[in-house]
Amino acid sequence: MTRLLGCLAALMILVGAVSACSDSGADAYKRGDYARALAEWQPLADQGNADAQYGLGLLYNYGDGVAEDAAAAAAWFRKAADQGHAHAQDDLAVLYFFGHGISRDRAEAAVWFRKAADQGHPGAQTRLGSLYKRGEGVPQDDAEAAAWYRKAADQGYAEAQYELGTLYEEGRGVPEDDAKAAALFREAADQGYAEAQLGIGYLYENGRGVAMDLVDGGITGRMVAIQDGKYAHTALPDPALGPRKVDVPAMYNVARFRPRYDGKLGDPMLLVGLD
């Protein structure tokens, strides 16, 4: 479970979220001077400073400058979360979701994701949407999932743009609309979100929501199924027929492996390679 939170939102946590710890401890943390960050944050956290409490939670969660201790991370996140610290609420929810340092409780995870989401935290909004999409800790509700994804997507959050796009692609909670799915996939893909790059590539290849353009001189896409998974409905080309020639913008056809929301490294998905 090391770097667990990094699997979900590493850049936001390590750059944006830590900036909430507005003192010299945050600067030390971002420089990688964790001993200094600990020295700055500990007395402030003991005095009840929520930003510093959140910072200590990060140190213990990652084992930066201290022995890794998920239970201590959860305790410090909880202290900050109880004061309304949105990043701490989101990270505490993640720990509840996975049972990392705290008893696994998907319903409690939903409670804390909602608290952060209600403050406009796009990561929490996205993760709450995923709980509704899957019916984990909350009743399954595609329309509610779409509503939360949209709040985060409107803030430019790539994962939410992709997830909302999949709902439009499948007609779940929103009317089926391949053009809207393609537009959302493109917004996320332009930010480098790998699954969206794959999604827009699939739409181009099948002429869904975008103009289909199969040409002999196009990009050669070699689709590799790791195992049955999210994109198992995308048929692989018959090896006997040779590679398929597809005119797809290269940037949308170079999806790389990435961990999915459930946090399992090696989660089934489809990769697209270029010859």
Secondary structure, DSSP 8 states (H G I E B T S, - for coil): -TTHHHHHHHHIIIIIGGGGSTTHHHHHHHHT-HHHHHHHHHHHHHTT-HHHHHHHHHHHHHTSSS---HHHHHHHHHHHHTTT-HHHHHHHHHHHHHTSSS---HHHHHHHHHHHHTTT-HHHHHHHHHHHHHTSSS---HHHHHHHHHHHHTTT-HHHHHHHHHHHHHTSSS---HHHHHHHHHHHHTTT-HHHHHHHHHHHHHTSSS-----TTSEEEEEEESSS-TTTTS----GGG--EEE---GGGS-------TT--TT---EEEEE-
